[in-house]
Amino acid sequence: MSGDIPPINYIYTHLHDSIRLELDNLGQAVLQLQSAGSGGLSAELAALQDRYRFLVEVYKYHSSVEDEVRRAAASPRGGGAARPP
């Protein structure tokens, strides 16, 4: 298993990729709505707003955890918990 990616790196990589992908998908959806015109868009806009709010929450919690890891690594007692492999 020495050649495998450490589990935490695997999670972070896929989480970051997922956030980027969802941002791209949201942007594409907005462009599609923009080109479709203004007729009956309230349901579509509400769905996009819900996706955006969820993504904001994921981002906030993820950033908070990353900050905690960095603080722990930087503190004299932290022992370098966030050192790269």
Sequence and secondary structure as in RCSB ss.txt:
>XXXX:A:sequence
MSGDIPPINYIYTHLHDSIRLELDNLGQAVLQLQSAGSGGLSAELAALQDRYRFLVEVYKYHSSVEDEVRRAAAS
PRGGGAARPP
>XXXX:A:secstr
 TTS  HHHHHHHHHHHHHHHHHHHHHHHHHHHHHH STT HHHHHHHHHHHHHHHHHHHHHHHHHHHHHHHHHS
TTT STT   
